[in-house]
Amino acid sequence: MRSRPARPARRLACSCLLAVLLLPCHSNAQTAAGPLSGNTVVGGNVKQHADAVLAIMTYTTVPDVTTSNLSVNSGSTGNPGFGQTQFGGGFTLSKSFPLYLEGTLAYSRYDPIFIASDGTQQRAIPTKWNTFSGTVGIGWDFRIADELVFRPILNGTLGRVSSDLKVGQTIFNHVTDRNLEFLENGSLDAYGYGGSLMLDYEHYRENYEIDAELRATDIYLRSFGGSSAAVQGSAMAQQISLWTRWRAPTGWHALDRPIRYVLEGAYSHYFGDSAGVLGFNDLTSLGVGLELDSSKYPIIITRTRAMVRYVFGHNVHGVSFGFAMSF
């Protein structure tokens, strides 16, 4: 039997990323103005925007380095129309009891533009919707070969969308459209359910390590409750992603262990309501970094990684800085 290097329990990585993605076109969140008649809201179909917010929430439901942190800027104003940060990871308990657990926490900010009018004046309402969501997954590892695992996963999601718009003492006080009840300090909750199928390949040797994951995910999101019954939304998160990582010693040592260099590549393709909502259908990430091994010492953290990634897709590109730990 070949020997394999000691390694920590299956990855439980908590990442903190900073990325800027530039989108050289108008935000899809803004709709065209139509005829005005009395007290109207142009682009004020909040149902469509609630669907859009949930569609954007689909990017946060799966652990994915390509969307762990996004900031999409409007090409016309240079101001962010969307921003997202995600923390998450997963692990298998042991080979003898291969229960797989994963979880993510995410925050996003979405800034659609509404135009309100009382028939004589009209003004843009710079709404800001904040989205908080958490997703958990439970699965089981079926070992196909010594280094290859098939992993079905059941996923569940809970989230909240809230608006921090303060209409104040303006002409909008006279607008009686129920849709504005949500815009003015309103909120709606969302739940999701679905699952994923994953192939996990782990190839470890003394002088290098290879990890690869191929994952297909399908999660249905739907809103419930909220401050206005007029605001209900739904979206389908459908995604296929491939993630790969190569680790090898640099020749340097610290904490009585070799310092490794890390090469990483990831690709995600979005289907369903996720496709095109931010102007792209897929994202690719290429990363390089260093990893510090602290497994010799009796501390919880066994490995710490610092990564720089270049992320790109159709009409979108950017750089991210990542920090992750394994336990």
Buried (B, 14 or more C-beta within 10 A) or exposed (E): EEEBEEBBEBBBBBBBBEBBBBBEEBBBBBBEEEEBEEBBBBBBEBBBBBBBBBBBBBBBBBBBBBBBBBBBBBBEEEEBBBBBBBBBBBBBEEEEEBEBBBBBBBBBBBBBBBBBBBEEEBEEBEBEBBBBBBBBBBBBBEEEEEBBBBBBBEBBBEBBBBBBBEBEEBBBEEBEBEBBBBBBEBBBBBBBEBBBBBBBBBBBEEEEBBBBBBBBBBBBBBBEEBBBEBBBBBBBBBBBBBBBBBBBBEEEEEBEBBBBBBBBBBBBBBBBBBBEBBBBBBBBBBBEBBBBBBBEEEEEBBBBBEBBBBBBBEBBBBEBBBBBBBB
